[in-house]
Amino acid sequence: MFTKLPHWVEVGGFLLASIAGSVNAIGLSGFQHQGVSHLTGTSTLLSLSLVNLDISESAHLFLIMVSFMLGAALSGLILDGAVLRLGRRYGVALLLEAALLFLAMLSLSRGSNSGHFFASAACGLQNGMVSTYSGAIIRTTHVSGLFTDLGTMLGARLRGNPFDTRKALLFLLLITGFILGGTVGALSYQHLQFTALAIPASAAIVLAIVYWVWLMLPSA
């Protein structure tokens, strides 16, 4: 049970989900209408391109998937352990994510498809930051698992088990953050095109700075 859930988990999770939602919305708007914060759709598109014998498209999609994995590998290199805990190098990971998003923005604005790989690596890096807290997985780059967790919690409650309201509220907060971030990403893309990636990139930098300041506080 989430009896002592720190507020920094809720705030940080909400902001990370907003960043991922924004990047994913920009991806759906501009990266050949592909979601980039997870690989489910990309894997399906790869299957279709293989059936159609589209070698160029298949290679491009495969490299997007590899880039995502390399981003996650970078997260594993930077961070020590999967349990969410203050003091770990989340700030460094966030700055690297921001750098990858800026590289994606510059590449895509110049018409280079290599920007897809940078954006995918950035999402893989954040997805690699997914951590466990009090036995629950804190997801910030996709919401399918959150809806699954909420559904199983409701089913368990109907069976007579206690319902963890605090955990449910956290999941709803993450879902809300993802949707709101997606709204900002979609609106910004309409006006800024790929320059809109500067918004989630800047948000990642701000979050990194806030994290480091928080660590310096006596109560942290």
N, C-alpha and C positions, 0 to 999 in steps of 0.2 A: 504493500500500500504506500502511496505517495504522501506520507504523513508530514514530512518535513522537506517539501520541494522548495529549493531556493528560488527567489524571484529571478535571479540572473539566468537560470535555466529557461524560464518562460520567455523572458525578454530576448535572450540570445537566440533561442530557437525560432521565435517569431520573425526576427530580423533575417536570420539565415534562410528561412523558408521564403521570405519576401524576395530576397536576392535571387534564389533559385527560380521562383515563379516568374520574376521579371525576365531573366535570361531565357527561360523556356518559352515565354510568350514572344519574345523577339525572335527566337529560333523558329517558332511556328509561323511567324509573319514573314521572315526573310530567308532562312536557311533551307530553301526548297521545301518549305512548310514541314520541317522536321522538328520534333521536340528534341532538346539536347540535355535536359537535366536527368534523363534516364535513358536506357537503351532498348526498351521494349519495342517501341515503334521502329527504331532503326534496325533492330534484328528482323522485324517483319518485312521491312523494305528490302533488306538484304536478301531474304528468301525470295521475294518477288523478282528482284533483279537477276538472281541466279536462274530462276525458271525462264526468264526472258532472254537469258544468255547475254545480258548487258555487262560486259566485262569491266568497262570503265566505271559504270555506276556501282557495281559490286565492289571494286577495289576502293572507291571513294568511301562507301559505307563501312567497309571493313576497317579502313584507316581511322574513321571516326570512332569505331568501337575500341580499337587499339589505343587511341589517344585518351579515351575515357579511362581505360585501365591504367595507362601510364600516369594519369593524374591521380588516380587512387593510390598507385604505388608511391608517388611522391608524398602523399599524405601519410602513408604508412612509414615512410622514411623519416618524416619530420616528427610525427607524434609517437609517443610511447604508450601503448596500451589502448584499449577500446572503451574503458570506463570514463565517463565524463568527469573531469576533475580540474579545478582551478590550478594554475601553475604550469600546465602544459603549453606547448608552443602553438597555440591556436592563432595567435597574432601573426606569426610568421606564415602559417598556412593561408591565412586570409590575405596577406599582402601578395603572396604568390598567385592566389586566385585572381586578385585584382589585376596583376601584371598580365596574366593569361587573357583576361577579358579585354584589356586595352590592346593587346596584340591582335586579338580576334577582331576588334573594332577597326584597327588600322588596316589589317589585311582585307577584310570584307569591304571596307570603304573604297579600297583601291581595286576591287574586283577580283581579288585572289581567293580561291576556294580553300586555301590553307587556313583561313580564319575559322572554318568549321572545326578544324582539328584543335585549334587553341581554345575555342569555346567548349568543346567536348572535354578537353583536358581539365579546364577550370571546373566544370561540373563534376568530373570524376574526383577531383581534389576535394571539393566540398562533400561529395558523397562519401569519400573516405573518412571524413571527419564525423560521420554518423557514429554516435556513441551510445552506450547503455547507461541508464541511470535508474537505480532502484529496481533492476530487473526488466526495465522496459527499453525498447529501442527508440531513440530519438531520431526520427527521420526528418530531413529538411529539404530534400531535392525531389521527392515524389510523394504522392498522397494515397496511392493504392493501399499500401501497408497500413496507413493510419485508419482508413475506412474499414479495412479488414479487422484491425484491432478493436475498433469501436463496435463493429458487428459482433465479434466473439464475446466482447464484454457484455453487450446487451443480451446475447443468448445465454451466457452464464447467469446473468441476473434473473432471467425468466425461469431458469432452473432452480433458483433459490439461493445462489451465491451472492455475497455482498458486492455492491457496485462501487468501484473506486472513482468517485466523482472528481477528485483532483487530477487523476491521470486522464480521464475523459476530457476535462477542461483543457489540459495541456495539448492533447491531440487536436481538439477543435481550434485551439489557438494557432497551431502549426498549419492546419488546413486554411484558416482564415488568412494567415500571413502569405501563404502560397498564392491564394486567389487574389488578394490585394496587390501583391507584387506583380502578378500576371497582368492585372488591370493597368498598372503603371507602365509596365513594359510594352503592352499593346498600344496604349495612347502615345507613349513617347516615340515608338517606332513610326507611327503615322506622321509625326512632325520631324523627326531627326534621322530616320532610317537607321543605319547601323551605328551611328554616333550615339544612339540610345543606350548602347552597352556601357557607355561611360557612367551611367547612373548606377547600375548594380556594382560596377567596379569601384566607384567612389564610395558607395555604401560599405563595401567590404573593407576599404581602407579606414573609414570612420569607425567601423566596428572593431577593427584591430587596435586602433588607438584607444578607444573606450575600454577595451579589454585590458590593455597594459596599464592604463590609469587605475582601473578597478583593482588590479593586483597590488598596486602601491598603497591602497587604502589600508589603514590599520585593521579594519574589520574583515578584509578579504581572506 
